[in-house]
């Protein structure tokens, strides 16, 4: 079986795999980093007692007029 199954002779299989891999890693790093950011932001908000940070991490809208 030839990989990738979606064959593009103009760019070659190896380059196609590399492009997909780079895009995958780029998106996954943002997903993991964003999750860790929310954990540390919530911890900071709880430690400082900051309603603004906690509202941001919980996703509640700003209550200011």
Secondary structure, DSSP 8 states (H G I E B T S, - for coil): --SSSS--TTT-HHHHHHHHHHHHHHHHHHHHHHHHHHHHHHHHHHHHT-HHHHHHHHT------
